[in-house]
Amino acid sequence: MNLALYGSFVEHMGRAVYSGIYEPGHDTAEENGFRSDVAQLVRELGVTTVRYPGGNFLSGYNWRDGIGPKKERPVRLDYAWLTKETNQFGIDEFATWCEKYQIQPMIAVNMGTGTPQEAGYFIEYCNIAKGTTLSDLRRQYGREAPYNFKLWCLGNEMDGQWQTCHLDAHDYVKKARETAKIMRWVDPDIQLVACGSSNSMQQTFPEWDRLVLEGLYEHIDFLSCHHYFENRNGNTTDYLASFVQMENFIRTIVATADYAKAKVGSKKDMMISFDEWNIWSNESEPWDDYFKNGKHRFEVAPPILEQRYTLLDALVFSGLMCTLINHCNRVQMASLAQLVNVIAPIFTKPGGEAIRQTIFWPFQMVSQHGRGKALKFFDNVPQIDTLYGNAKIVQSAAVYNEEEKQIAFFTLNTELKQSVEVSFHLEDFGQTTVTEHITLQGKDLQARNTFAHPNAVVPRKVHMSPDELSRGAITLPPMSFNMVIIKTSR
Ligand code: AHR
């Protein structure tokens, strides 16, 4: 399984950058102004890649505004969120942050106001060693060696009417193809991600994906897709079944990609980059507040989309994580959107503490322990009818780590009141022993972690009875996310 599945996303939006990962003057800031308390939580979270600099912000952003001496950088209006961008953090700061905290960058080029030529200049600045005006400019600004960024996105959500300089599929294909050609001429070793659909409710889904794939198939390595999930009808069971909505979305995209493969006569399977996903309740801060009403009109780093997650949100989130693992043969990269403050697992106070939101926990449990080979398994689980179709009452994923000789089994029990007993049949793995059971659950589904109570929702170790241990069976409490570690002899 590709570890890029445990990626995340930092956009110049709200307080994701400023007072998120970057806050010079903060008590924990290191010499570059990066918050060490946040970096520590990012490390704990086990994030492997980070997509940058947007998001919708990207489509009006000029990367040149964020380089060079900080006091000479321009202050610009950001068209996406109608805020003000000071450009005190740009590509060099991001690259330094990634290197320092061992994160693989995933860089996006502007396909809205940007041009193919500018994308070429951008990759030249980043990846060419020396001897051109832009590569030498990078060296002049303090970075001798090229960054050699390998993952590049051709724009962001270009199917969305809300996007600055939104394109229809035909125009996107033309622009993305010419951009891809230039970028690969500059650096043939890069991997390119084209914009797929922004969500399954887009009227152009999945036609947009078909046209993009047919037009760009041999130019790209990944098709991106985005989806946010919310409690659409206030029904807890339906909300918990969001993983079915995600599964349906992935299946349609994979089917569309396979259709395009046959149509263009290609030999390769197209991989999917699910590079924005999370729980996002549009109700708390409606979309139109930003785009139509300019809620934080031209403020610098205002508190945008600072969703405070509940235990219930974390459980729904855990089901989505299992789905990503179960589809990792085609979904080879994913980015949790976002990382800090903006719909994020980490939440900070400017000048103050950084805390773990509830969704931090399922991400951390899975990314830290779900490393190795994703297993295909058969489960005999009852299904129920939900808003999104039939949903298993228990949603699971399993990852085998050959080096550690262990299986990490992740499982969400969606039953509101019933425990569920699970037993394993793992004959192919030799002698097996359940060694650990960690659970995330609680009485109050609306509980949140706050600055006053940062540990209101945390996972806890389950004491296994001798009977459970001897039978190798475990009990999943009602409404719980669980991680079970099974040691194997093979
Ligand atoms: O993550 C927040 C926003 O959601 C991103 O800017 C955009 O790509 C998506 O619509």
Boltz pocket constraint, residues with backbone or C-beta under 6 A from the ligand:
constraints:
  - pocket:
      binder: B
      contacts: [[A, 11], [A, 13], [A, 54], [A, 55], [A, 56], [A, 57], [A, 156], [A, 157], [A, 276], [A, 337], [A, 338]]
      max_distance: 6.0
